[in-house]
Structures are given as C-alpha cells and as structure tokens.
C-alpha cells in the first residue's frame, strides 16, 4: 500500500464573486466553498472545462453532501468576528 508523501490543505470563503467566465459565459468560476464542492460533484456549469467528467469517487471520509452540510453547520454555529476582535 502506498503512503501519502504530503497533504495539501486550503481554506475557502463562504461567499465569492460567482462570475460567469469563458467564451460563452457558461462556466461559473468560484473560489469558495460552494464552487469547490460543486466542481467536485461534477455539476455541469462548474466543470465545463472537463470534456467528459466522471462521477466523483469517495476515497476516505464522508461524501460531498455531508461535507457541505458540515461546513454550513460550522458556519452557522460559530461566532463571526470582526478584525478588531483579534488580540
């Protein structure tokens, strides 16, 4: 069994610009939680750059719908802080 050599972690905002891009403005490019999860779920307007996208394969953990639910739950249950509240 192969072992991972590294792990790459990124964070994404809750909200983004949601601008339509591409020659015919058919692809939605969002660097936020919704955009990343929509592309991972292979939603048409989020992965038009892939000619024939295959369904996602779960390798470990929970499915993408559960990830979305967990991120929304975390967002809704945690206090939002202003820049001034950090000391």
N, C-alpha and C positions, 0 to 999 in steps of 0.2 A: 504494500500500500504506500502510495506517495504521500509525503507530508508537505504542507504549505511552507513556503520559504518566507513569505511575508503576508501581512494583512494590510489592506488599504481601506481607510475609513474616511468618509466625507460627511459633512453635515449640509443640510439644505433648509432653506427658509420655508415657512408655511405659505407665504404669498410670493408671487412673481409677476413679471410683466405679461406673460401669456401672449406674446406677439406671434402672429402668423408669419411664417417665413417661407422661403423657397420661391421658385419661378412663378407658380400659380397660387401662392399663399395658402397651400393646402396642409402644410405641416405646422404644428404648433410646437414651438420651442420654449420649454420652461425648465429652468434650473431651480426647481423647487420640489417639495415632496410629491405633489400631485403629478408633475411632469415626469419625474424619475420613476414613480410607481406605474404610471400609465404606459411609459415606454417598456418597462419590464413586463407588463401584462400584455404587451404587443397590441395595444389599441391602435387602430388604423391611422388616425391623424398624428400619432406620436412616434410612429416608426416607418413613415413612408420612405425613409432613406434605405430601408432594407427591402430588396426585391420580393423575397418570399419568406417572411418571418415565421418561425416555428413557435409553437406554444412554449411557454417557459417551463423549465424542469426544476423542481424543488430538490436541492441537494441536501439541505440541512435547515432545521428550524421550522418556522410556520410559513404558511402561504402568504401571498402578497395582499390578499384581502384582510388577513389578520394583521399584517404589518401596518396597513392603512388605518385599521381600527385602533391599533395600539398607539400610533402617532397622534391620531385625533384625540384619543383619551388622555394622553400625556399633555398635549397642548391645552386641552380644556381644564385639566385638573391642577395645573401648575401656575403659580403666580407670575404674572408678567411684570418685569422690572424695567424701570427707566434707566438710562445711562448713569444718572445721578445716584441710584440706589446701590451701586457697587462701591465698596470702600477698600 
